[in-house]
Amino acid sequence: MEANVSAAERTPRLVIALAAGVGAALAPGLFIRGLLVAGGAAMLATVVTGYCPINAALNDGDREPQWRTLKRYRVEA
């Protein structure tokens, strides 16, 4: 895994993770609380590891395509 979260992105992600944690503590429903905890944990994981799979998927198109050729075989009966 190559780090794709810059230092400038880590601070807002940390703030969002903390806000999600506070929101989960104040949320009335179990479903909403679970969503907030999961989202906050995901944001915190991207801060700690420096890797975000969503960034990787979105920036995958920036690389040059790797062309593959298929071998064709001709079969005669």
N, C-alpha and C positions, 0 to 999 in steps of 0.2 A: 504494500500500500504506500503510495506516494502522498505526502502531505499536500493537501490542496486548499487548506483554510489558512489565510494569511493572518498575521498578527493584528491587523486592523479589523478583521472580521471576528476575532475571538472575543473582544470586549462586548459588542452588541449581543453575541450569542450567549455569553455568560449572564448578561442582564435579562435576556429573554428567559433563560433557564430559571433564574431566581424569581422572576415575575410569575412564571408558571407554577413554581413551588408555592408561592404565597397565594396564588389563585386557587391552587388545589386545596390548600388549608382552609380557604374560605368558601369553597364550592359547596352548594347544598346537596347535589346529587352524586351518587356513587359513579355513574357513567362519566359525567363531566370531570369529576375528580380524577378518574383513571386516565382520561384523555390528557388532562393537564400534566399529570405525573409522567406519562409516557413521552409527551412532547418535551417536557423539561429535561428528562433523562437523556433523550436523544440529542438535545442541544448541548447538554453538559458533556456527553460522550464526544461530540465533534470538537469541543473546546479542548478536552484532555488529549485526544489522539491527534488532532490536527487534520483529520480526514473526514470528508463528508461525501457519502455515496451519491447524494443528489447533485452536488457540484461535479462529481466525477461523471455522472450520466449526462449532465447538461453540457459539459465542456468536452465530451468525447468527440463531438463533431469538429472541434478545432484542429485535431490531428489530421494528417494526410491519410487518405484511405490506403489500406493495404490490399492491393489487388491480388486476387487468387485466380489462377487459371485451372480450369477443369480439363482433364485429359479425356479425349473422346476416342472411343474405340469403335471400329466398324466391324460388325460381325455379319458374316455372310453364311447363309444356310447351305 
